[in-house]
Amino acid sequence: MARLLGVAFVVVFAVSATPLPAQRGRVEAPPAPIDEARRCTALANLALPDLPDAPTKILSARIVDVAASGLEGGRGGPGIATPIKQYCQVTGYVAPQNKFEMRLPLPSDWNQKFFFSACAGFCGAVNGAACNPSLARGYASVTTNGGHDGGQGFDGVWAASATRLQEDFGWRGTHVVTIAAKAITTQYYGRPIARSYIAGCSKGGQAVLKEAQQFPGDYDGYLPVAPVYDFTGRSIASAWFAQAVSDGRGGSVLNAAAADAVHKSVLARCGAQAGVDEGFVTDPTACDWRAEMIVCQSSSTSPDCLTQQQVAAVKRLMSPVVNSKREVVYAYPYLPGTETEWGGWNYGPSLVNYLEADQFLRFLADPTPRKNVDPLKFDFDRDPATLARARSIYDATSYDLRALKARGGKIVMWHGLADGGIMASSSIGYYEGVMKVMGGRQSTDDFFRLFLIPGVHHCGGGPGLTDFDALTLLENWVEKGQAPDVLITRRAANGVVERSRPVYPYPIQARYSSGDPKQAASFGPVDPSRR
């Protein structure tokens, strides 16, 4: 569920790429040496039909020149700086429809590592630019279409009566492409892969956790971002949220003005720490804001208040999904501070929560399409029980990571606290579930750490601290044994850092002590569990 598009390109480990000066055209790089060009194009003739569990066909292999502005940064952003001037682009598929693209640095540029960038949303297309952040560092990089071709956004038609495609999307596709892409990598370089990493946001984060749970031998380092690991539960919540905002005419009772009113009130209540106005909510789970605080008086037309209908909608958005017996069906509602990303999900021309629930229930939940689906009529008493099959395919909800830890695998997970697509409290729930299985915080922190980033939206962006580098933390942990005790986050404008802040592994929080509140050095760690 990445932003609004399933094929959105997300930089999951360094949210702000370092730009190169804008230039037109391509670098006048010298042509690749004949043997390097042949080494690349020869991959087109590599036959891999008998790979165990992953019969593979390579469709093309060619040398590509890097533009003068750097590698494409995605979302129309600046180029990504890199010393790499050329790479070998390989396309192919693993049966039946797991299309992939690999971007392999020339052998002299290879860092002897492998990187998988998992797709988001409902996937449906290969976005080769998703390889670029890791390619820029010298990784042999791969990304996929999620096991099928489909339309942009939350298009589920591809899943109609296609159980193999559903399973590839839910759990198998990442694994089989990993097998194929690693075989191609070792063939191209003639050397073994030293380390392997996988990252992804939203549904991509689900894929990362599914690999950790089900195929712990595939990777050394895992970087799940805002993972929709309880995919079925979040789809149920989509129906809950859609019902919350429905105006009964196909639209929403909320709008940008209502979201702005909520945001102003939330910041007034929870946007300061030790008297320092921060402009975002640092600890939304502890924020006691309530929608009733800004209900309009009967004669008021102020843009800074909510109608009774809007108050009811916001209260439901910020309440767990429950059935008629008040039993919790999904425990992670919207948090204060997420209102800066309610647009699209909960109001606007396309109501994404409604669309996601509709397509999931209609096409992905069962072996054949369901009829008479309407998220606005979803029955929270009866309908969740009909989704047991879906849970077995799409959910990455196992907390048992003992096999991964035994192999020496490491997980760095981050989640934006202003995420309006997947609430950050769900990642807290997952971490705490793992902690119970693993025997406590100490034994969990040995291999798995969670970072909660203030003011960051779904997969990146937002009003908060959007510039940081989680991959380097993970690399240092895997390769040097340096546990990630702090992640330095920043907010920059026009290349100038406006503020910085340390973020510590959950549950440790950064607290202002003294000095310039815009400087990371002015904050220190506080462990609320030891008060």
C-alpha positions as CSV (number, residue, x, y, z in Angstrom):
1,M,0.0,0.0,0.0
2,A,2.6,2.5,-1.0
3,R,1.3,6.0,-1.1
4,L,-1.5,5.7,-3.7
5,L,0.3,3.8,-6.4
6,G,1.3,0.2,-6.3
7,V,4.4,0.8,-8.5
8,A,5.6,4.0,-6.6
9,F,9.3,4.2,-6.4
10,V,10.4,4.5,-2.7
11,V,13.8,5.1,-1.4
12,V,13.4,3.0,1.7
13,F,16.8,3.4,3.3
14,A,17.9,7.0,2.5
15,V,14.7,9.0,2.1
16,S,16.5,12.0,0.6
17,A,19.0,11.1,-2.1
18,T,22.1,13.3,-2.6
19,P,21.4,15.3,-5.8
20,L,23.9,15.9,-8.6
21,P,23.8,19.2,-10.5
22,A,21.0,19.1,-13.1
23,Q,22.4,18.5,-16.6
24,R,20.9,17.4,-19.8
25,G,21.9,14.4,-21.8
26,R,24.1,11.5,-20.9
27,V,27.6,11.3,-19.7
28,E,30.0,11.0,-22.6
29,A,31.4,7.9,-21.0
30,P,33.8,5.7,-22.9
31,P,32.2,2.6,-24.4
32,A,32.3,-0.5,-22.2
33,P,35.3,-2.7,-23.0
34,I,34.5,-5.4,-25.5
35,D,34.8,-8.2,-22.9
36,E,32.6,-6.4,-20.4
37,A,29.9,-5.7,-23.1
38,R,30.0,-9.3,-24.1
39,R,29.9,-10.5,-20.5
40,C,26.7,-8.6,-20.1
41,T,25.0,-9.5,-23.4
42,A,26.0,-13.1,-23.0
43,L,23.5,-13.3,-20.1
44,A,20.7,-13.2,-22.6
45,N,21.7,-16.7,-23.6
46,L,22.0,-18.0,-20.1
47,A,19.5,-20.9,-19.7
48,L,18.0,-21.4,-16.3
49,P,14.9,-23.5,-16.9
50,D,15.8,-26.1,-14.3
51,L,16.5,-23.8,-11.3
52,P,14.9,-25.6,-8.3
53,D,11.4,-24.0,-7.7
54,A,12.3,-21.1,-10.0
55,P,12.3,-22.0,-13.8
56,T,13.6,-18.7,-15.3
57,K,13.8,-17.1,-18.7
58,I,16.1,-14.2,-19.4
59,L,14.6,-11.9,-22.0
60,S,17.3,-9.2,-22.5
61,A,20.7,-8.1,-21.4
62,R,22.5,-4.9,-22.4
63,I,24.9,-2.2,-21.2
64,V,23.2,1.1,-20.2
65,D,25.0,4.4,-19.7
66,V,24.2,6.5,-16.6
67,A,22.9,10.0,-17.3
68,A,25.0,13.0,-16.4
69,S,22.4,13.9,-13.7
70,G,22.9,10.6,-12.0
71,L,20.7,7.6,-11.6
72,E,17.0,8.4,-11.6
73,G,15.8,9.3,-8.1
74,G,12.1,8.5,-8.5
75,R,9.0,10.7,-7.9
76,G,10.5,13.3,-10.2
77,G,13.3,14.0,-7.7
78,P,17.0,14.8,-8.4
79,G,19.4,12.3,-9.7
80,I,21.2,10.0,-7.3
81,A,25.0,10.7,-7.1
82,T,27.1,7.7,-8.0
83,P,30.5,6.9,-9.4
84,I,28.9,4.2,-11.6
85,K,28.9,5.3,-15.3
86,Q,27.5,2.1,-16.8
87,Y,25.6,-1.0,-15.7
88,C,24.3,-4.3,-17.1
89,Q,20.5,-4.3,-17.4
90,V,18.9,-7.7,-17.3
91,T,15.2,-8.5,-17.7
92,G,13.4,-11.8,-17.5
93,Y,10.8,-13.7,-15.5
94,V,10.4,-16.7,-13.2
95,A,7.4,-18.9,-14.1
96,P,4.6,-18.1,-14.3
97,Q,4.7,-14.3,-14.3
98,N,7.3,-13.1,-11.8
99,K,8.9,-10.5,-14.1
100,F,12.1,-8.9,-12.9
101,E,14.7,-6.3,-13.8
102,M,18.3,-6.5,-12.6
103,R,20.8,-3.6,-12.7
104,L,24.3,-4.9,-12.3
105,P,27.3,-2.6,-11.9
106,L,30.3,-3.5,-14.0
107,P,32.6,-6.0,-12.3
108,S,35.1,-3.3,-11.3
109,D,32.3,-1.4,-9.5
110,W,30.6,-4.3,-7.8
111,N,30.7,-4.3,-4.0
112,Q,30.2,-8.1,-4.0
113,K,26.7,-7.6,-2.4
114,F,23.2,-8.3,-3.6
115,F,20.1,-6.2,-3.0
116,F,16.4,-6.9,-3.6
117,S,14.0,-4.0,-3.7
118,A,10.4,-5.3,-3.0
119,C,7.5,-3.6,-4.8
120,A,4.6,-2.0,-3.0
121,G,0.8,-1.6,-3.1
122,F,-0.7,-4.3,-5.3
123,C,2.5,-4.1,-7.5
124,G,1.7,-5.0,-11.1
125,A,4.7,-3.6,-13.0
126,V,8.5,-3.7,-12.9
127,N,9.9,-0.3,-11.9
128,G,13.6,-0.6,-12.7
129,A,14.3,2.7,-11.0
130,A,13.7,1.0,-7.7
131,C,17.1,-0.6,-8.2
132,N,18.9,2.7,-8.4
133,P,19.5,3.6,-4.7
134,S,21.3,0.3,-4.1
135,L,22.9,0.2,-7.6
136,A,24.5,3.7,-6.8
137,R,26.3,2.0,-3.9
138,G,27.6,-0.8,-6.0
139,Y,25.1,-3.5,-5.3
140,A,23.9,-6.1,-7.8
141,S,20.2,-5.0,-7.6
142,V,16.9,-6.5,-8.6
143,T,13.2,-5.6,-8.4
144,T,10.0,-7.3,-9.6
145,N,6.3,-6.8,-10.6
146,G,5.1,-8.7,-7.6
147,G,4.3,-11.9,-9.6
148,H,1.8,-10.4,-12.1
149,D,1.1,-7.5,-14.4
150,G,-1.7,-5.1,-13.4
151,G,-2.9,-1.6,-13.5
152,Q,-1.6,1.3,-11.4
153,G,-2.8,1.7,-7.9
154,F,-5.0,-0.9,-6.2
155,D,-6.0,-3.0,-9.2
156,G,-6.9,-6.5,-8.2
157,V,-8.4,-7.8,-11.4
158,W,-5.2,-9.8,-12.2
159,A,-6.0,-12.0,-9.1
160,A,-9.4,-13.2,-10.4
161,S,-9.4,-17.0,-10.5
162,A,-5.5,-17.0,-10.4
163,T,-4.5,-18.8,-7.3
164,R,-0.8,-19.2,-8.4
165,L,-0.5,-15.4,-9.0
166,Q,-2.2,-14.7,-5.6
167,E,0.4,-17.0,-3.9
168,D,3.3,-15.4,-5.8
169,F,2.1,-12.0,-4.7
170,G,1.5,-13.1,-1.1
171,W,4.6,-15.0,-0.3
172,R,6.4,-17.1,-3.0
173,G,7.4,-14.6,-5.7
174,T,10.1,-12.8,-3.7
175,H,11.8,-16.1,-2.8
176,V,11.8,-17.6,-6.3
177,V,13.1,-14.3,-7.9
178,T,15.8,-14.3,-5.2
179,I,16.9,-17.7,-6.3
180,A,17.0,-16.7,-10.0
181,A,18.6,-13.3,-9.5
182,K,21.4,-14.7,-7.3
183,A,22.2,-17.3,-9.9
184,I,22.4,-14.6,-12.6
185,T,24.6,-12.5,-10.3
186,T,27.1,-15.2,-9.6
187,Q,27.2,-16.2,-13.3
188,Y,27.9,-12.6,-14.4
189,Y,30.7,-11.8,-11.9
190,G,32.2,-15.3,-11.6
191,R,32.4,-14.7,-7.8
192,P,30.2,-15.6,-4.9
193,I,27.9,-13.0,-3.3
194,A,29.4,-11.9,0.1
195,R,26.2,-10.4,1.6
196,S,22.6,-10.1,0.7
197,Y,20.0,-7.5,1.7
198,I,16.3,-6.9,1.1
199,A,14.2,-3.8,1.6
200,G,10.7,-2.7,0.8
201,C,7.9,-0.4,2.1
202,S,4.3,-1.2,2.8
203,K,3.5,-4.4,0.8
204,G,7.2,-4.4,0.1
205,G,7.8,-4.4,3.9
206,Q,5.4,-7.4,4.1
207,A,7.6,-9.2,1.6
208,V,10.7,-8.5,3.6
209,L,9.2,-9.9,6.8
210,K,7.8,-12.9,4.9
211,E,11.3,-13.7,3.7
212,A,12.6,-13.3,7.3
213,Q,9.9,-15.6,8.6
214,Q,9.7,-18.2,5.9
215,F,13.0,-18.2,4.1
216,P,15.6,-17.0,6.7
217,G,18.5,-18.4,4.6
218,D,17.9,-16.0,1.7
219,Y,19.3,-12.7,3.2
220,D,21.7,-11.4,5.8
221,G,20.1,-8.0,6.3
222,Y,16.4,-7.1,6.3
223,L,15.0,-3.5,6.0
224,P,11.2,-3.6,6.3
225,V,9.6,-0.1,6.1
226,A,6.1,0.6,7.4
227,P,5.2,-3.1,6.7
228,V,1.6,-4.0,6.1
229,Y,2.5,-7.4,7.6
230,D,-1.1,-8.0,8.7
231,F,-2.3,-7.5,5.1
232,T,-5.7,-9.0,5.7
233,G,-6.3,-7.1,8.9
234,R,-5.4,-3.8,7.2
235,S,-7.8,-4.6,4.4
236,I,-10.6,-5.1,7.0
237,A,-9.6,-1.8,8.5
238,S,-9.9,-0.2,5.0
239,A,-13.6,-1.1,5.1
240,W,-13.9,0.3,8.6
241,F,-12.2,3.6,7.6
242,A,-14.3,3.8,4.4
243,Q,-17.5,3.5,6.4
244,A,-16.2,6.1,8.9
245,V,-15.9,8.9,6.3
246,S,-18.7,7.9,3.9
247,D,-21.2,10.7,3.2
248,G,-23.7,8.2,1.7
249,R,-23.3,9.5,-1.8
250,G,-20.0,8.0,-2.8
251,G,-17.9,10.8,-1.2
252,S,-16.3,11.7,2.1
253,V,-17.6,13.9,5.0
254,L,-13.9,15.0,5.4
255,N,-11.9,17.4,3.3
256,A,-8.7,19.3,3.4
257,A,-10.1,22.0,5.6
258,A,-11.2,19.5,8.2
259,A,-7.8,17.8,8.1
260,D,-6.1,21.2,8.6
261,A,-8.4,22.0,11.5
262,V,-7.5,18.7,13.1
263,H,-3.8,19.3,12.5
264,K,-3.8,22.7,14.1
265,S,-5.5,21.4,17.2
266,V,-3.3,18.3,17.4
267,L,-0.2,20.4,17.3
268,A,-1.5,22.8,19.9
269,R,-2.1,19.8,22.2
270,C,0.8,17.5,21.4
271,G,3.3,19.4,19.1
272,A,5.7,20.7,21.7
273,Q,8.2,19.0,23.9
274,A,9.6,20.7,27.1
275,G,8.2,24.0,25.8
276,V,9.8,23.6,22.4
277,D,7.4,23.9,19.4
278,E,8.4,21.1,17.0
279,G,5.8,21.3,14.3
280,F,5.0,17.6,14.4
281,V,3.9,15.0,16.9
282,T,6.9,13.2,18.5
283,D,4.9,10.7,20.6
284,P,1.5,10.2,19.0
285,T,0.6,7.1,21.1
286,A,0.7,9.3,24.2
287,C,-1.2,12.2,22.6
288,D,-4.6,12.6,24.3
289,W,-6.2,14.7,21.6
290,R,-9.9,14.1,20.9
291,A,-12.1,15.2,18.0
292,E,-14.7,16.6,20.4
293,M,-12.2,19.4,21.3
294,I,-12.9,21.2,18.1
295,V,-16.6,20.5,17.4
296,C,-18.3,23.5,15.9
297,Q,-20.9,25.3,17.9
298,S,-24.3,25.3,16.2
299,S,-23.9,28.7,14.7
300,S,-20.2,28.5,13.8
301,T,-18.9,28.3,10.3
302,S,-15.2,28.5,11.3
303,P,-12.7,26.5,9.3
304,D,-11.0,25.6,12.6
305,C,-13.8,23.4,13.8
306,L,-15.5,20.1,12.8
307,T,-19.2,19.4,12.2
308,Q,-20.8,16.8,14.3
309,Q,-20.7,14.4,11.3
310,Q,-17.0,15.1,10.9
311,V,-16.3,14.6,14.6
312,A,-18.0,11.2,14.4
313,A,-15.9,10.3,11.3
314,V,-12.6,11.2,13.0
315,K,-13.5,9.4,16.2
316,R,-14.1,6.2,14.2
317,L,-10.9,6.7,12.2
318,M,-9.0,6.9,15.5
319,S,-10.8,3.9,17.1
320,P,-9.8,0.2,16.7
321,V,-11.8,-1.9,14.4
322,V,-14.3,-3.8,16.6
323,N,-17.4,-6.0,16.2
324,S,-20.7,-5.6,17.8
325,K,-19.4,-7.2,21.0
326,R,-16.6,-4.6,21.1
327,E,-14.1,-7.4,20.4
328,V,-11.0,-6.0,18.6
329,V,-10.7,-7.1,15.0
330,Y,-7.8,-4.8,14.0
331,A,-6.0,-2.8,16.8
332,Y,-4.3,0.0,14.9
333,P,-6.4,3.0,14.1
334,Y,-5.2,6.4,12.9
335,L,-3.0,8.3,15.3
336,P,-2.8,12.1,16.0
337,G,-0.4,13.6,13.5
338,T,-1.4,11.4,10.6
339,E,-4.0,13.9,9.4
340,T,-1.3,15.5,7.2
341,E,-1.7,12.4,5.0
342,W,-5.4,11.8,5.2
343,G,-5.9,13.2,1.7
344,G,-6.4,10.4,-0.9
345,W,-6.9,7.7,1.8
346,N,-9.9,9.4,3.4
347,Y,-11.0,12.3,1.2
348,G,-10.5,13.5,-2.3
349,P,-11.5,12.3,-5.7
350,S,-10.3,8.7,-5.1
351,L,-10.9,7.2,-1.6
352,V,-8.1,4.7,-1.4
353,N,-9.3,2.9,1.7
354,Y,-12.5,2.1,0.0
355,L,-10.8,1.1,-3.2
356,E,-8.2,-1.2,-1.5
357,A,-10.9,-3.0,0.5
358,D,-13.1,-3.4,-2.6
359,Q,-10.4,-4.9,-4.8
360,F,-9.0,-7.1,-2.0
361,L,-12.3,-8.6,-1.1
362,R,-13.5,-8.9,-4.6
363,F,-10.5,-10.5,-6.3
364,L,-7.7,-11.5,-3.9
365,A,-9.5,-13.0,-0.9
366,D,-10.9,-16.2,-2.6
367,P,-9.8,-18.6,-5.4
368,T,-12.6,-17.0,-7.5
369,P,-14.0,-13.5,-7.4
370,R,-16.6,-12.7,-4.7
371,K,-19.9,-11.2,-5.8
372,N,-21.9,-8.4,-4.3
373,V,-18.8,-6.8,-2.6
374,D,-19.3,-3.4,-1.0
375,P,-16.9,-2.2,1.7
376,L,-19.6,0.1,3.1
377,K,-21.6,-3.0,3.9
378,F,-18.8,-5.1,5.4
379,D,-20.1,-7.0,8.5
380,F,-17.4,-6.9,11.2
381,D,-19.2,-9.7,13.1
382,R,-19.5,-12.2,10.2
383,D,-17.1,-11.3,7.4
384,P,-13.7,-11.5,9.1
385,A,-14.2,-15.2,9.6
386,T,-14.5,-15.6,5.8
387,L,-10.9,-14.5,5.3
388,A,-8.9,-17.4,6.8
389,R,-7.6,-18.4,3.4
390,A,-6.5,-14.9,2.7
391,R,-4.6,-14.8,6.0
392,S,-2.7,-17.9,5.0
393,I,-1.5,-16.3,1.8
394,Y,-0.9,-12.6,2.4
395,D,-0.2,-12.2,6.1
396,A,3.4,-12.1,7.5
397,T,2.2,-12.2,11.1
398,S,4.5,-14.9,12.6
399,Y,6.5,-13.5,15.5
400,D,8.9,-16.5,15.6
401,L,12.2,-15.3,14.2
402,R,14.4,-17.8,16.0
403,A,15.7,-19.4,12.8
404,L,16.7,-16.0,11.4
405,K,18.5,-15.1,14.6
406,A,20.3,-18.4,14.6
407,R,21.6,-17.7,11.2
408,G,22.9,-14.3,12.3
409,G,20.4,-12.3,10.3
410,K,19.7,-8.7,11.3
411,I,16.5,-6.6,10.9
412,V,16.3,-2.8,11.0
413,M,12.7,-1.7,10.7
414,W,11.6,1.9,10.5
415,H,8.1,3.5,10.4
416,G,7.0,7.2,10.1
417,L,5.0,8.4,13.0
418,A,2.8,10.5,10.6
419,D,2.1,7.6,8.3
420,G,-1.5,7.9,7.1
421,G,-1.5,4.5,5.2
422,I,-0.2,2.0,7.8
423,M,-0.1,3.3,11.4
424,A,3.2,3.2,13.2
425,S,1.6,1.5,16.2
426,S,1.2,-1.7,14.0
427,S,5.0,-1.9,13.8
428,I,5.2,-1.4,17.6
429,G,2.7,-4.3,17.9
430,Y,4.9,-6.5,15.7
431,Y,8.1,-5.7,17.5
432,E,6.4,-6.4,20.9
433,G,5.0,-9.7,19.5
434,V,8.5,-10.8,18.5
435,M,9.9,-9.7,21.8
436,K,7.5,-12.0,23.7
437,V,8.4,-15.0,21.5
438,M,12.1,-14.3,21.7
439,G,12.1,-14.1,25.4
440,G,12.4,-10.3,26.1
441,R,13.9,-7.1,24.8
442,Q,17.5,-8.0,25.2
443,S,17.3,-11.2,23.1
444,T,15.3,-9.3,20.5
445,D,17.5,-6.2,20.3
446,D,20.4,-8.6,19.6
447,F,19.1,-8.9,16.0
448,F,16.0,-6.8,15.5
449,R,15.5,-3.0,16.1
450,L,12.7,-0.6,15.4
451,F,13.0,3.1,14.7
452,L,10.0,5.4,14.7
453,I,10.6,8.6,12.8
454,P,8.7,11.8,13.8
455,G,6.6,13.5,11.2
456,V,7.3,11.1,8.3
457,H,4.5,9.9,6.0
458,H,3.9,6.5,4.4
459,C,7.3,5.3,2.9
460,G,8.7,8.9,3.1
461,G,8.0,12.6,2.9
462,G,5.9,14.5,5.4
463,P,6.5,17.5,7.7
464,G,9.1,15.8,9.9
465,L,12.6,14.4,9.7
466,T,12.6,12.9,6.3
467,D,16.4,12.6,5.6
468,F,18.2,9.6,7.1
469,D,20.2,6.5,6.1
470,A,19.0,3.3,7.6
471,L,20.8,1.0,5.2
472,T,24.2,2.1,6.4
473,L,23.1,1.2,10.0
474,L,22.0,-2.2,8.8
475,E,25.3,-2.8,6.8
476,N,27.4,-1.9,9.8
477,W,25.4,-4.3,12.0
478,V,25.7,-7.2,9.5
479,E,29.2,-6.6,8.4
480,K,31.0,-5.0,11.3
481,G,28.9,-6.1,14.3
482,Q,28.0,-2.5,15.2
483,A,24.6,-2.5,16.7
484,P,22.4,0.4,15.6
485,D,22.1,2.4,18.8
486,V,20.9,5.7,17.2
487,L,19.7,6.9,13.8
488,I,20.4,10.5,13.0
489,T,17.5,12.1,11.1
490,R,17.4,15.5,9.5
491,R,15.1,17.9,7.6
492,A,16.8,19.8,4.8
493,A,15.6,22.5,2.3
494,N,17.6,23.4,-0.8
495,G,20.5,21.3,0.5
496,V,20.6,23.1,3.9
497,V,19.9,21.1,7.0
498,E,17.2,22.9,9.0
499,R,17.1,20.6,12.0
500,S,18.4,17.2,13.1
501,R,17.3,14.7,15.8
502,P,18.5,11.4,17.1
503,V,16.0,8.5,16.9
504,Y,16.7,5.7,19.2
505,P,15.6,2.0,19.0
506,Y,12.0,1.5,20.3
507,P,11.1,1.9,23.2
508,I,13.8,4.5,23.9
509,Q,12.7,8.1,23.1
510,A,14.7,11.2,22.3
511,R,14.0,14.0,24.8
512,Y,15.1,17.6,24.6
513,S,17.6,18.5,27.3
514,S,19.2,21.9,26.5
515,G,20.6,24.0,23.7
516,D,19.4,24.6,20.2
517,P,16.3,22.4,19.7
518,K,17.1,22.2,16.0
519,Q,20.3,20.3,16.7
520,A,20.6,16.6,17.4
521,A,23.1,17.2,20.2
522,S,20.4,18.9,22.3
523,F,18.5,15.6,22.7
524,G,19.3,12.5,24.8
525,P,17.8,9.1,25.3
526,V,15.0,8.3,27.8
527,D,13.8,4.8,28.3
528,P,10.1,5.0,29.4
529,S,10.1,1.3,30.4
530,R,12.6,2.0,33.2
531,R,10.9,4.9,34.8
